[in-house]
Amino acid sequence: MALKVTPVLLLLLASALVLLGASASQEQYERFLLQHFDAKPKGRDDRYCNNCMRYMMKEDRRRDRNPGPKVCKETNTFVHGNSDDIKAICTSHGGRNYVTRTGQAMRQSLRPFQVTTCTWHGGKPLDNCQYWATRDSRMIIVACDEHEHPVHFAESQI
């Protein structure tokens, strides 16, 4: 017995695929925010980095569907400010096209952001990773999805 494909069935299938794509995109954006966004940081010193990195790695591990052995992340940057300003980098109002040295199409912010970069200098995962903090103000580079959400931060581009 063959399955009869009707226009209604095709519409339902297409709707489901759109919803799944939007859900995956939203999840990537939320992960970007977890890993790289802190609106109102306190301290921006080594203790700040140790606490933020510990929280980020634990949350990332909790959300991971295939958790394996984790290591201390070598470098991570937190961007400070308004999440809408970061999101705007993916539009013409807040960003411009940028091509990395490897040819990847990304977006560069039109204005500098306050950032704190956490650099690992010892310790073992997950509770004992130790980080040094570096404060800076700079343009940032992000990859954006089709919904104009930042989904990847380019650590080493600028």
CYANA upper distance limits for C-alpha pairs under 8 A (distance plus 0.5 A):
  5 VAL  CA      9 LEU  CA      6.70
  5 VAL  CA     10 LEU  CA      7.41
  6 THR  CA     10 LEU  CA      6.80
  7 PRO  CA     11 LEU  CA      6.60
  8 VAL  CA     12 LEU  CA      6.69
  9 LEU  CA     13 LEU  CA      6.65
 10 LEU  CA     14 ALA  CA      6.58
 11 LEU  CA     15 SER  CA      6.58
 12 LEU  CA     16 ALA  CA      6.68
 13 LEU  CA     17 LEU  CA      6.82
 14 ALA  CA     18 VAL  CA      6.79
 15 SER  CA     19 LEU  CA      6.72
 16 ALA  CA     20 LEU  CA      6.65
 17 LEU  CA     21 GLY  CA      6.67
 18 VAL  CA     22 ALA  CA      6.68
 19 LEU  CA     23 SER  CA      6.54
 20 LEU  CA     24 ALA  CA      6.72
 21 GLY  CA     25 SER  CA      6.64
 22 ALA  CA     26 GLN  CA      6.58
 23 SER  CA     27 GLU  CA      6.69
 24 ALA  CA     28 GLN  CA      6.78
 25 SER  CA     29 TYR  CA      6.79
 25 SER  CA    145 ASP  CA      7.54
 25 SER  CA    147 HIS  CA      8.19
 26 GLN  CA     30 GLU  CA      6.64
 27 GLU  CA     31 ARG  CA      6.66
 28 GLN  CA     32 PHE  CA      6.70
 28 GLN  CA    151 VAL  CA      6.09
 29 TYR  CA     33 LEU  CA      6.82
 29 TYR  CA    149 HIS  CA      6.60
 29 TYR  CA    150 PRO  CA      6.60
 29 TYR  CA    151 VAL  CA      5.54
 30 GLU  CA     34 LEU  CA      6.70
 31 ARG  CA     35 GLN  CA      6.64
 31 ARG  CA     60 ASP  CA      8.30
 31 ARG  CA    151 VAL  CA      8.08
 32 PHE  CA     36 HIS  CA      6.34
 32 PHE  CA     37 PHE  CA      7.96
 32 PHE  CA    150 PRO  CA      7.45
 32 PHE  CA    151 VAL  CA      5.79
 32 PHE  CA    152 HIS  CA      6.73
 32 PHE  CA    153 PHE  CA      8.04
 33 LEU  CA     37 PHE  CA      5.32
 33 LEU  CA     38 ASP  CA      8.39
 34 LEU  CA     56 MET  CA      6.89
 35 GLN  CA     56 MET  CA      6.60
 35 GLN  CA     76 ASN  CA      8.15
 35 GLN  CA     77 THR  CA      8.48
 35 GLN  CA     78 PHE  CA      7.73
 36 HIS  CA     76 ASN  CA      7.84
 36 HIS  CA     77 THR  CA      6.33
 36 HIS  CA     78 PHE  CA      4.81
 36 HIS  CA     79 VAL  CA      6.31
 36 HIS  CA    153 PHE  CA      7.88
 37 PHE  CA     78 PHE  CA      5.64
 37 PHE  CA     79 VAL  CA      5.44
 37 PHE  CA     80 HIS  CA      6.71
 37 PHE  CA     83 SER  CA      8.01
 38 ASP  CA     78 PHE  CA      6.61
 38 ASP  CA     79 VAL  CA      6.58
 38 ASP  CA     80 HIS  CA      5.71
 38 ASP  CA     81 GLY  CA      7.77
 39 ALA  CA     79 VAL  CA      8.03
 39 ALA  CA     80 HIS  CA      5.30
 39 ALA  CA     81 GLY  CA      5.26
 39 ALA  CA     82 ASN  CA      6.56
 39 ALA  CA     83 SER  CA      7.81
 40 LYS  CA     80 HIS  CA      6.97
 40 LYS  CA     81 GLY  CA      7.36
 41 PRO  CA     48 TYR  CA      8.43
 41 PRO  CA     80 HIS  CA      7.58
 42 LYS  CA     48 TYR  CA      7.43
 43 GLY  CA     47 ARG  CA      8.27
 43 GLY  CA     48 TYR  CA      6.47
 44 ARG  CA     48 TYR  CA      5.79
 44 ARG  CA     49 CYS  CA      7.51
 44 ARG  CA    116 THR  CA      6.89
 44 ARG  CA    133 ALA  CA      7.21
 44 ARG  CA    134 THR  CA      8.36
 44 ARG  CA    135 ARG  CA      7.36
 45 ASP  CA     49 CYS  CA      6.95
 45 ASP  CA    132 TRP  CA      7.92
 45 ASP  CA    133 ALA  CA      5.70
 45 ASP  CA    134 THR  CA      7.98
 46 ASP  CA     50 ASN  CA      6.68
 46 ASP  CA    118 CYS  CA      8.32
 46 ASP  CA    131 TYR  CA      6.45
 46 ASP  CA    132 TRP  CA      5.40
 46 ASP  CA    133 ALA  CA      5.36
 47 ARG  CA     51 ASN  CA      6.63
 47 ARG  CA    131 TYR  CA      8.43
 48 TYR  CA     52 CYS  CA      6.53
 48 TYR  CA    133 ALA  CA      8.19
 49 CYS  CA     53 MET  CA      6.28
 49 CYS  CA    117 THR  CA      8.48
 49 CYS  CA    118 CYS  CA      6.04
 49 CYS  CA    131 TYR  CA      6.39
 49 CYS  CA    132 TRP  CA      7.36
 49 CYS  CA    133 ALA  CA      6.47
 50 ASN  CA     54 ARG  CA      6.55
 50 ASN  CA    129 CYS  CA      7.50
 50 ASN  CA    130 GLN  CA      6.33
 50 ASN  CA    131 TYR  CA      6.09
 51 ASN  CA     55 TYR  CA      6.71
 52 CYS  CA     56 MET  CA      6.49
 53 MET  CA     57 MET  CA      6.46
 53 MET  CA    118 CYS  CA      8.39
 54 ARG  CA     58 LYS  CA      6.66
 54 ARG  CA    126 LEU  CA      7.09
 54 ARG  CA    127 ASP  CA      6.72
 54 ARG  CA    129 CYS  CA      7.95
 55 TYR  CA     59 GLU  CA      6.59
 56 MET  CA     60 ASP  CA      6.44
 57 MET  CA     61 ARG  CA      6.51
 57 MET  CA    126 LEU  CA      7.64
 58 LYS  CA     62 ARG  CA      6.56
 58 LYS  CA    126 LEU  CA      7.75
 59 GLU  CA     63 ARG  CA      6.72
 60 ASP  CA     64 ASP  CA      6.60
 61 ARG  CA     67 PRO  CA      6.85
 70 LYS  CA    125 PRO  CA      7.15
 70 LYS  CA    126 LEU  CA      7.93
 71 VAL  CA    124 LYS  CA      7.65
 71 VAL  CA    125 PRO  CA      5.94
 71 VAL  CA    126 LEU  CA      7.78
 72 CYS  CA    120 TRP  CA      7.64
 72 CYS  CA    123 GLY  CA      8.36
 72 CYS  CA    124 LYS  CA      6.97
 72 CYS  CA    125 PRO  CA      5.81
 72 CYS  CA    126 LEU  CA      7.33
 72 CYS  CA    129 CYS  CA      6.29
 73 LYS  CA    120 TRP  CA      7.34
 74 GLU  CA    119 THR  CA      6.32
 74 GLU  CA    120 TRP  CA      5.42
 75 THR  CA    117 THR  CA      7.50
 75 THR  CA    118 CYS  CA      6.12
 75 THR  CA    119 THR  CA      5.12
 75 THR  CA    120 TRP  CA      6.77
 75 THR  CA    155 GLU  CA      8.33
 76 ASN  CA    117 THR  CA      6.23
 76 ASN  CA    118 CYS  CA      5.79
 76 ASN  CA    119 THR  CA      7.29
 76 ASN  CA    155 GLU  CA      7.69
 77 THR  CA    115 VAL  CA      7.08
 77 THR  CA    116 THR  CA      6.12
 77 THR  CA    117 THR  CA      4.66
 77 THR  CA    118 CYS  CA      6.58
 77 THR  CA    155 GLU  CA      7.43
 78 PHE  CA    115 VAL  CA      6.05
 78 PHE  CA    116 THR  CA      5.73
 78 PHE  CA    117 THR  CA      6.79
 79 VAL  CA    113 PHE  CA      7.19
 79 VAL  CA    114 GLN  CA      6.67
 79 VAL  CA    115 VAL  CA      5.04
 79 VAL  CA    116 THR  CA      7.18
 80 HIS  CA    113 PHE  CA      7.23
 80 HIS  CA    114 GLN  CA      5.91
 80 HIS  CA    115 VAL  CA      6.29
 80 HIS  CA    116 THR  CA      8.42
 81 GLY  CA     85 ASP  CA      7.99
 81 GLY  CA     86 ILE  CA      8.50
 81 GLY  CA    113 PHE  CA      7.81
 81 GLY  CA    114 GLN  CA      7.75
 82 ASN  CA     86 ILE  CA      7.19
 83 SER  CA     87 LYS  CA      6.60
 84 ASP  CA     88 ALA  CA      6.52
 85 ASP  CA     89 ILE  CA      7.42
 85 ASP  CA     94 GLY  CA      7.54
 86 ILE  CA     90 CYS  CA      8.47
 86 ILE  CA     94 GLY  CA      8.35
 86 ILE  CA    109 SER  CA      8.47
 86 ILE  CA    150 PRO  CA      8.08
 87 LYS  CA     91 THR  CA      8.30
 87 LYS  CA    148 GLU  CA      7.60
 87 LYS  CA    149 HIS  CA      6.21
 87 LYS  CA    150 PRO  CA      6.54
 88 ALA  CA     92 SER  CA      8.17
 88 ALA  CA     93 HIS  CA      6.80
 88 ALA  CA     94 GLY  CA      5.14
 88 ALA  CA     95 GLY  CA      7.28
 88 ALA  CA    148 GLU  CA      8.42
 89 ILE  CA     93 HIS  CA      7.68
 89 ILE  CA     94 GLY  CA      4.72
 89 ILE  CA     95 GLY  CA      4.50
 89 ILE  CA     96 ARG  CA      7.83
 89 ILE  CA    107 ARG  CA      6.94
 89 ILE  CA    108 GLN  CA      7.17
 89 ILE  CA    109 SER  CA      5.73
 89 ILE  CA    110 LEU  CA      7.90
 89 ILE  CA    142 VAL  CA      8.24
 89 ILE  CA    150 PRO  CA      8.31
 90 CYS  CA     94 GLY  CA      7.37
 90 CYS  CA     95 GLY  CA      6.46
 90 CYS  CA     96 ARG  CA      8.48
 90 CYS  CA    107 ARG  CA      6.79
 90 CYS  CA    142 VAL  CA      8.45
 90 CYS  CA    143 ALA  CA      8.42
 90 CYS  CA    144 CYS  CA      6.36
 90 CYS  CA    148 GLU  CA      5.57
 90 CYS  CA    149 HIS  CA      6.92
 90 CYS  CA    150 PRO  CA      7.09
 91 THR  CA     95 GLY  CA      6.36
 91 THR  CA     96 ARG  CA      8.25
 91 THR  CA    148 GLU  CA      7.18
 92 SER  CA     96 ARG  CA      6.84
 94 GLY  CA    109 SER  CA      6.42
 94 GLY  CA    110 LEU  CA      6.06
 94 GLY  CA    111 ARG  CA      8.18
 95 GLY  CA    107 ARG  CA      6.36
 95 GLY  CA    108 GLN  CA      5.76
 95 GLY  CA    109 SER  CA      4.88
 95 GLY  CA    110 LEU  CA      5.51
 96 ARG  CA    107 ARG  CA      5.95
 96 ARG  CA    108 GLN  CA      5.83
 96 ARG  CA    109 SER  CA      7.10
 96 ARG  CA    110 LEU  CA      7.25
 97 ASN  CA    105 ALA  CA      7.62
 97 ASN  CA    106 MET  CA      6.59
 97 ASN  CA    107 ARG  CA      5.26
 97 ASN  CA    108 GLN  CA      6.82
 98 TYR  CA    105 ALA  CA      6.50
 98 TYR  CA    106 MET  CA      5.54
 98 TYR  CA    107 ARG  CA      5.55
 98 TYR  CA    108 GLN  CA      6.28
 98 TYR  CA    141 ILE  CA      8.23
 99 VAL  CA    103 GLY  CA      6.04
 99 VAL  CA    104 GLN  CA      5.96
 99 VAL  CA    105 ALA  CA      5.21
 99 VAL  CA    106 MET  CA      6.37
 99 VAL  CA    107 ARG  CA      8.41
100 THR  CA    104 GLN  CA      5.70
100 THR  CA    105 ALA  CA      7.18
100 THR  CA    106 MET  CA      7.74
100 THR  CA    157 GLN  CA      7.58
105 ALA  CA    143 ALA  CA      7.82
106 MET  CA    141 ILE  CA      7.17
106 MET  CA    142 VAL  CA      6.22
106 MET  CA    143 ALA  CA      5.14
106 MET  CA    144 CYS  CA      7.41
107 ARG  CA    141 ILE  CA      6.02
107 ARG  CA    142 VAL  CA      5.83
107 ARG  CA    143 ALA  CA      6.60
107 ARG  CA    144 CYS  CA      7.81
108 GLN  CA    139 MET  CA      7.20
108 GLN  CA    140 ILE  CA      6.21
108 GLN  CA    141 ILE  CA      4.98
108 GLN  CA    142 VAL  CA      7.09
109 SER  CA    139 MET  CA      5.96
109 SER  CA    140 ILE  CA      5.99
109 SER  CA    141 ILE  CA      6.99
110 LEU  CA    139 MET  CA      7.54
111 ARG  CA    138 ARG  CA      8.24
111 ARG  CA    139 MET  CA      6.46
112 PRO  CA    137 SER  CA      6.28
112 PRO  CA    138 ARG  CA      4.85
112 PRO  CA    139 MET  CA      4.74
112 PRO  CA    140 ILE  CA      7.55
113 PHE  CA    137 SER  CA      5.80
113 PHE  CA    138 ARG  CA      5.94
113 PHE  CA    139 MET  CA      6.63
113 PHE  CA    140 ILE  CA      7.62
114 GLN  CA    135 ARG  CA      8.00
114 GLN  CA    136 ASP  CA      6.39
114 GLN  CA    137 SER  CA      4.88
114 GLN  CA    138 ARG  CA      7.20
115 VAL  CA    135 ARG  CA      6.44
115 VAL  CA    136 ASP  CA      5.86
115 VAL  CA    137 SER  CA      6.39
115 VAL  CA    138 ARG  CA      7.83
116 THR  CA    133 ALA  CA      6.91
116 THR  CA    134 THR  CA      6.06
116 THR  CA    135 ARG  CA      5.09
116 THR  CA    136 ASP  CA      6.84
117 THR  CA    133 ALA  CA      6.23
117 THR  CA    134 THR  CA      5.64
117 THR  CA    135 ARG  CA      7.00
117 THR  CA    136 ASP  CA      8.45
118 CYS  CA    131 TYR  CA      6.18
118 CYS  CA    132 TRP  CA      6.07
118 CYS  CA    133 ALA  CA      5.28
118 CYS  CA    134 THR  CA      7.05
119 THR  CA    131 TYR  CA      5.63
119 THR  CA    132 TRP  CA      5.69
119 THR  CA    133 ALA  CA      7.07
120 TRP  CA    129 CYS  CA      7.44
120 TRP  CA    130 GLN  CA      6.26
120 TRP  CA    131 TYR  CA      4.88
120 TRP  CA    132 TRP  CA      6.97
121 HIS  CA    129 CYS  CA      8.39
121 HIS  CA    130 GLN  CA      6.33
121 HIS  CA    131 TYR  CA      6.13
121 HIS  CA    132 TRP  CA      7.37
122 GLY  CA    129 CYS  CA      6.59
122 GLY  CA    130 GLN  CA      5.79
122 GLY  CA    131 TYR  CA      7.86
123 GLY  CA    128 ASN  CA      5.50
123 GLY  CA    129 CYS  CA      4.85
123 GLY  CA    130 GLN  CA      6.01
124 LYS  CA    128 ASN  CA      5.54
124 LYS  CA    129 CYS  CA      5.59
125 PRO  CA    129 CYS  CA      6.04
138 ARG  CA    158 ILE  CA      8.26
139 MET  CA    158 ILE  CA      7.57
140 ILE  CA    153 PHE  CA      8.38
140 ILE  CA    154 ALA  CA      8.16
140 ILE  CA    158 ILE  CA      7.36
141 ILE  CA    153 PHE  CA      6.72
141 ILE  CA    154 ALA  CA      5.96
141 ILE  CA    155 GLU  CA      8.40
141 ILE  CA    157 GLN  CA      7.31
141 ILE  CA    158 ILE  CA      7.90
142 VAL  CA    150 PRO  CA      6.49
142 VAL  CA    151 VAL  CA      7.63
142 VAL  CA    152 HIS  CA      5.96
142 VAL  CA    153 PHE  CA      5.12
142 VAL  CA    154 ALA  CA      6.27
143 ALA  CA    150 PRO  CA      6.17
143 ALA  CA    151 VAL  CA      6.27
143 ALA  CA    152 HIS  CA      5.46
143 ALA  CA    153 PHE  CA      7.07
143 ALA  CA    154 ALA  CA      8.15
144 CYS  CA    148 GLU  CA      6.12
144 CYS  CA    149 HIS  CA      5.77
144 CYS  CA    150 PRO  CA      4.81
144 CYS  CA    151 VAL  CA      5.99
144 CYS  CA    152 HIS  CA      7.58
145 ASP  CA    149 HIS  CA      5.99
145 ASP  CA    150 PRO  CA      6.98
145 ASP  CA    151 VAL  CA      6.97
